[in-house]
Amino acid sequence: MKVAVWDTYVTKTDGKVMHFDIIAPVEIKDPATIYTFGKAYLHGKNLENLAISSKECAFCHVEEALPEMVDAIQKQGYYIIEMQNCA
């Protein structure tokens, strides 16, 4: 399965920048849909007040999905790779 990687940087209220990748099926090209995935992820971290837009989130590249990505995409439509300051 080919997936699109959306590189995302969100500034938390403490000033630290969260860096995570939103992984979605390559067929999803609508940025608003990708932002919805990012907002759902942030909501799960009790950070729903943080903004995600083209300023914070941009298409990066396409790659082959790993099995855990495929599982998450089948369950919830997306997968998140936490990079920095996501705890």
Residue pairs with C-beta under 8 A, 6 or more apart in sequence:
1 25
1 64
1 65
1 69
1 70
1 73
2 25
2 26
2 62
2 63
2 64
2 65
3 23
3 24
3 25
3 26
3 62
3 63
3 64
3 65
3 69
3 73
3 79
4 23
4 24
4 25
4 26
4 28
4 29
4 59
4 60
4 61
4 62
5 21
5 22
5 23
5 59
5 60
5 61
5 62
5 63
6 21
6 22
6 23
6 24
6 34
6 38
6 57
6 58
6 59
6 60
7 19
7 21
7 57
7 58
7 59
7 60
8 18
8 19
8 20
8 21
8 22
8 38
8 52
8 56
8 57
9 17
9 18
9 19
9 56
9 57
10 17
10 18
10 20
10 38
10 42
10 47
10 50
10 51
10 52
10 56
11 17
11 18
11 50
12 18
12 47
12 50
12 85
13 49
13 50
16 85
17 84
17 85
18 47
18 50
18 84
18 85
18 86
19 83
19 84
19 85
19 86
20 38
20 41
20 80
20 81
20 82
20 83
20 86
21 60
21 80
21 81
21 83
22 34
22 37
22 38
22 41
22 57
22 78
22 79
22 80
23 65
23 69
23 72
23 73
23 78
23 79
23 80
23 81
24 33
24 34
24 37
24 73
24 77
24 78
24 79
25 73
25 77
26 62
28 34
31 54
31 57
31 59
34 57
34 78
35 52
35 53
35 57
37 77
37 78
37 80
38 52
38 56
38 57
39 48
39 52
40 76
40 78
41 78
41 80
42 48
42 50
42 52
45 86
65 73
65 79
68 79
69 79
72 78
72 79
73 79
